[in-house]
Protein backbone atom coordinates (compact mmCIF):
# COMPACT_ATOMS: atom_id res chain seq x y z
CA UNK A 1 0.00 0.00 0.00
CA UNK A 2 1.56 3.35 -1.04
CA UNK A 3 2.15 5.98 1.62
CA UNK A 4 -0.49 8.65 2.01
CA UNK A 5 0.28 12.22 1.14
CA UNK A 6 1.21 14.10 4.36
CA UNK A 7 -1.81 16.38 4.07
CA UNK A 8 -4.32 13.63 3.15
CA UNK A 9 -5.92 13.36 6.59
CA UNK A 10 -6.09 17.14 7.02
CA UNK A 11 -8.00 17.47 3.75
CA UNK A 12 -10.21 14.45 4.40
CA UNK A 13 -11.56 16.23 7.49
CA UNK A 14 -12.57 19.31 5.45
CA UNK A 15 -16.15 19.71 4.16
CA UNK A 16 -14.92 20.06 0.58
CA UNK A 17 -13.39 16.56 0.61
CA UNK A 18 -15.43 14.77 3.28
CA UNK A 19 -17.31 12.66 0.70
CA UNK A 20 -14.17 11.61 -1.16
CA UNK A 21 -12.83 8.11 -0.74
CA UNK A 22 -9.10 7.70 -0.16
CA UNK A 23 -8.34 6.91 -3.81
CA UNK A 24 -10.21 9.98 -5.09
CA UNK A 25 -8.43 12.26 -2.65
CA UNK A 26 -5.09 10.69 -3.56
CA UNK A 27 -5.81 11.41 -7.23
CA UNK A 28 -6.45 15.08 -6.48
CA UNK A 29 -3.30 15.30 -4.36
CA UNK A 30 -1.36 13.74 -7.22
CA UNK A 31 -2.03 16.90 -9.24
CA UNK A 32 -2.56 19.65 -6.63
CA UNK A 33 0.45 20.18 -4.40
CA UNK A 34 -0.24 21.99 -1.12
CA UNK A 35 1.59 25.33 -0.85
CA UNK A 36 2.87 27.08 2.28
CA UNK A 37 2.01 30.80 2.49
CA UNK A 38 3.87 32.71 5.24
CA UNK A 39 1.95 34.95 7.65
CA UNK A 40 1.43 38.44 6.25
CA UNK A 41 1.76 37.39 2.62
CA UNK A 42 -0.93 38.21 0.12
CA UNK A 43 -2.55 35.10 -1.36
CA UNK A 44 -4.70 36.92 -3.92
CA UNK A 45 -4.94 40.61 -4.82
CA UNK A 46 -8.17 42.46 -5.55
CA UNK A 47 -8.42 43.28 -9.25
CA UNK A 48 -5.95 40.63 -10.41
CA UNK A 49 -7.14 38.05 -12.90
CA UNK A 50 -7.61 34.61 -11.51
CA UNK A 51 -8.01 31.04 -12.65
CA UNK A 52 -7.70 29.16 -9.37
CA UNK A 53 -9.50 28.54 -6.12
CA UNK A 54 -7.77 28.02 -2.80
CA UNK A 55 -8.63 25.61 -0.01
CA UNK A 56 -7.23 26.62 3.35
CA UNK A 57 -5.94 23.40 4.91
CA UNK A 58 -4.08 25.01 7.83
CA UNK A 59 -3.88 28.52 9.26
CA UNK A 60 -6.09 31.59 9.06
CA UNK A 61 -6.49 34.31 6.45
CA UNK A 62 -8.65 37.38 5.93
CA UNK A 63 -10.33 39.02 2.96
CA UNK A 64 -10.04 42.77 2.59
CA UNK A 65 -12.14 44.80 0.16
CA UNK A 66 -10.83 48.14 -1.10
CA UNK A 67 -13.26 50.79 -2.32
CA UNK A 68 -12.63 53.53 -4.90
CA UNK A 69 -11.72 56.04 -2.16
CA UNK A 70 -8.92 53.80 -0.86
CA UNK A 71 -10.71 52.60 2.26
CA UNK A 72 -10.24 48.97 3.26
CA UNK A 73 -12.94 46.81 4.82
CA UNK A 74 -12.23 43.49 6.50
CA UNK A 75 -15.02 41.38 4.96
CA UNK A 76 -14.24 37.81 5.91
CA UNK A 77 -11.96 35.48 7.84
CA UNK A 78 -11.00 32.04 6.59
CA UNK A 79 -10.18 29.03 8.74
CA UNK A 80 -9.12 25.46 7.92
CA UNK A 81 -11.67 23.92 5.58
CA UNK A 82 -12.75 27.24 4.07
CA UNK A 83 -12.09 28.00 0.44
CA UNK A 84 -12.03 31.17 -1.62
CA UNK A 85 -11.51 32.25 -5.21
CA UNK A 86 -13.86 29.58 -6.53
CA UNK A 87 -15.66 31.93 -8.93
CA UNK A 88 -12.40 32.38 -10.86
CA UNK A 89 -12.75 28.76 -11.99
CA UNK A 90 -15.95 29.71 -13.76
CA UNK A 91 -16.04 33.38 -14.73
CA UNK A 92 -12.37 34.43 -14.99
CA UNK A 93 -13.32 37.85 -13.63
CA UNK A 94 -10.88 39.93 -11.56
CA UNK A 95 -10.49 39.03 -7.89
CA UNK A 96 -13.06 40.84 -5.73
CA UNK A 97 -10.85 41.22 -2.62
CA UNK A 98 -7.35 40.77 -1.25
CA UNK A 99 -6.81 37.63 0.80
CA UNK A 100 -3.91 37.84 3.23
CA UNK A 101 -2.49 35.09 5.45
CA UNK A 102 -2.91 36.02 9.12
CA UNK A 103 -0.85 33.02 10.23
CA UNK A 104 1.30 30.65 8.22
CA UNK A 105 -1.16 28.91 5.89
CA UNK A 106 -1.15 25.67 3.97
CA UNK A 107 -3.34 26.04 0.88
CA UNK A 108 -4.33 23.63 -1.82
CA UNK A 109 -4.47 25.50 -5.12
CA UNK A 110 -6.94 24.15 -7.66
CA UNK A 111 -6.55 25.84 -11.03
CA UNK A 112 -8.95 25.68 -13.95
CA UNK A 113 -6.45 23.58 -15.91
CA UNK A 114 -5.94 21.27 -12.91
CA UNK A 115 -9.70 20.77 -12.64
CA UNK A 116 -9.73 19.73 -16.31
CA UNK A 117 -6.91 17.24 -15.69
CA UNK A 118 -8.74 15.80 -12.69
CA UNK A 119 -11.91 15.54 -14.79
CA UNK A 120 -10.03 13.58 -17.47
CA UNK A 121 -8.22 11.30 -15.00
CA UNK A 122 -10.95 10.87 -12.40
CA UNK A 123 -14.36 12.16 -13.56
CA UNK A 124 -16.06 10.99 -10.36
CA UNK A 125 -13.63 12.97 -8.15
CA UNK A 126 -14.00 16.06 -10.34
CA UNK A 127 -17.79 15.79 -10.21
CA UNK A 128 -17.75 15.48 -6.41
CA UNK A 129 -15.44 18.49 -6.14
CA UNK A 130 -17.58 20.69 -8.41
CA UNK A 131 -20.83 19.58 -6.80
CA UNK A 132 -19.53 20.26 -3.28
CA UNK A 133 -18.22 23.68 -4.30
CA UNK A 134 -21.61 24.50 -5.85
CA UNK A 135 -23.42 23.42 -2.68
CA UNK A 136 -21.19 25.56 -0.48
CA UNK A 137 -21.40 28.56 -2.85
CA UNK A 138 -25.18 28.17 -2.82
CA UNK A 139 -25.17 28.37 0.99
CA UNK A 140 -23.00 31.50 0.84
CA UNK A 141 -25.37 33.10 -1.66
CA UNK A 142 -28.43 32.34 0.48
CA UNK A 143 -26.68 33.84 3.53
CA UNK A 144 -25.72 36.95 1.53
CA UNK A 145 -29.29 37.29 0.27
CA UNK A 146 -30.68 37.08 3.82
CA UNK A 147 -28.20 39.72 5.00
CA UNK A 148 -29.14 41.97 2.10
CA UNK A 149 -32.86 41.62 2.80
CA UNK A 150 -32.23 42.25 6.50
CA UNK A 151 -30.26 45.39 5.66
CA UNK A 152 -33.15 46.64 3.52
CA UNK A 153 -35.44 46.19 6.49
CA UNK A 154 -33.13 48.27 8.66
CA UNK A 155 -32.98 51.05 6.08
CA UNK A 156 -36.77 50.98 5.70
CA UNK A 157 -37.25 51.15 9.48
CA UNK A 158 -34.84 54.09 9.73
CA UNK A 159 -36.58 55.84 6.87
CA UNK A 160 -39.95 55.37 8.55
CA UNK A 161 -38.54 56.95 11.69
CA UNK A 162 -37.14 59.84 9.69
CA UNK A 163 -33.55 58.89 10.51
CA UNK A 164 -32.46 58.56 6.89
CA UNK A 165 -31.85 61.73 4.93
CA UNK A 166 -33.90 62.08 1.80
C-alpha positions in Angstrom: 0.0 0.0 0.0 1.6 3.3 -1.0 2.2 6.0 1.6 -0.5 8.6 2.0 0.3 12.2 1.1 1.2 14.1 4.4 -1.8 16.4 4.1 -4.3 13.6 3.1 -5.9 13.4 6.6 -6.1 17.1 7.0 -8.0 17.5 3.8 -10.2 14.4 4.4 -11.6 16.2 7.5 -12.6 19.3 5.5 -16.1 19.7 4.2 -14.9 20.1 0.6 -13.4 16.6 0.6 -15.4 14.8 3.3 -17.3 12.7 0.7 -14.2 11.6 -1.2 -12.8 8.1 -0.7 -9.1 7.7 -0.2 -8.3 6.9 -3.8 -10.2 10.0 -5.1 -8.4 12.3 -2.7 -5.1 10.7 -3.6 -5.8 11.4 -7.2 -6.4 15.1 -6.5 -3.3 15.3 -4.4 -1.4 13.7 -7.2 -2.0 16.9 -9.2 -2.6 19.6 -6.6 0.5 20.2 -4.4 -0.2 22.0 -1.1 1.6 25.3 -0.8 2.9 27.1 2.3 2.0 30.8 2.5 3.9 32.7 5.2 2.0 35.0 7.7 1.4 38.4 6.3 1.8 37.4 2.6 -0.9 38.2 0.1 -2.6 35.1 -1.4 -4.7 36.9 -3.9 -4.9 40.6 -4.8 -8.2 42.5 -5.5 -8.4 43.3 -9.2 -5.9 40.6 -10.4 -7.1 38.1 -12.9 -7.6 34.6 -11.5 -8.0 31.0 -12.7 -7.7 29.2 -9.4 -9.5 28.5 -6.1 -7.8 28.0 -2.8 -8.6 25.6 0.0 -7.2 26.6 3.3 -5.9 23.4 4.9 -4.1 25.0 7.8 -3.9 28.5 9.3 -6.1 31.6 9.1 -6.5 34.3 6.4 -8.7 37.4 5.9 -10.3 39.0 3.0 -10.0 42.8 2.6 -12.1 44.8 0.2 -10.8 48.1 -1.1 -13.3 50.8 -2.3 -12.6 53.5 -4.9 -11.7 56.0 -2.2 -8.9 53.8 -0.9 -10.7 52.6 2.3 -10.2 49.0 3.3 -12.9 46.8 4.8 -12.2 43.5 6.5 -15.0 41.4 5.0 -14.2 37.8 5.9 -12.0 35.5 7.8 -11.0 32.0 6.6 -10.2 29.0 8.7 -9.1 25.5 7.9 -11.7 23.9 5.6 -12.7 27.2 4.1 -12.1 28.0 0.4 -12.0 31.2 -1.6 -11.5 32.3 -5.2 -13.9 29.6 -6.5 -15.7 31.9 -8.9 -12.4 32.4 -10.9 -12.8 28.8 -12.0 -15.9 29.7 -13.8 -16.0 33.4 -14.7 -12.4 34.4 -15.0 -13.3 37.9 -13.6 -10.9 39.9 -11.6 -10.5 39.0 -7.9 -13.1 40.8 -5.7 -10.9 41.2 -2.6 -7.4 40.8 -1.3 -6.8 37.6 0.8 -3.9 37.8 3.2 -2.5 35.1 5.5 -2.9 36.0 9.1 -0.9 33.0 10.2 1.3 30.6 8.2 -1.2 28.9 5.9 -1.1 25.7 4.0 -3.3 26.0 0.9 -4.3 23.6 -1.8 -4.5 25.5 -5.1 -6.9 24.2 -7.7 -6.6 25.8 -11.0 -8.9 25.7 -14.0 -6.5 23.6 -15.9 -5.9 21.3 -12.9 -9.7 20.8 -12.6 -9.7 19.7 -16.3 -6.9 17.2 -15.7 -8.7 15.8 -12.7 -11.9 15.5 -14.8 -10.0 13.6 -17.5 -8.2 11.3 -15.0 -11.0 10.9 -12.4 -14.4 12.2 -13.6 -16.1 11.0 -10.4 -13.6 13.0 -8.1 -14.0 16.1 -10.3 -17.8 15.8 -10.2 -17.7 15.5 -6.4 -15.4 18.5 -6.1 -17.6 20.7 -8.4 -20.8 19.6 -6.8 -19.5 20.3 -3.3 -18.2 23.7 -4.3 -21.6 24.5 -5.9 -23.4 23.4 -2.7 -21.2 25.6 -0.5 -21.4 28.6 -2.8 -25.2 28.2 -2.8 -25.2 28.4 1.0 -23.0 31.5 0.8 -25.4 33.1 -1.7 -28.4 32.3 0.5 -26.7 33.8 3.5 -25.7 36.9 1.5 -29.3 37.3 0.3 -30.7 37.1 3.8 -28.2 39.7 5.0 -29.1 42.0 2.1 -32.9 41.6 2.8 -32.2 42.3 6.5 -30.3 45.4 5.7 -33.1 46.6 3.5 -35.4 46.2 6.5 -33.1 48.3 8.7 -33.0 51.1 6.1 -36.8 51.0 5.7 -37.3 51.2 9.5 -34.8 54.1 9.7 -36.6 55.8 6.9 -40.0 55.4 8.5 -38.5 56.9 11.7 -37.1 59.8 9.7 -33.6 58.9 10.5 -32.5 58.6 6.9 -31.8 61.7 4.9 -33.9 62.1 1.8 
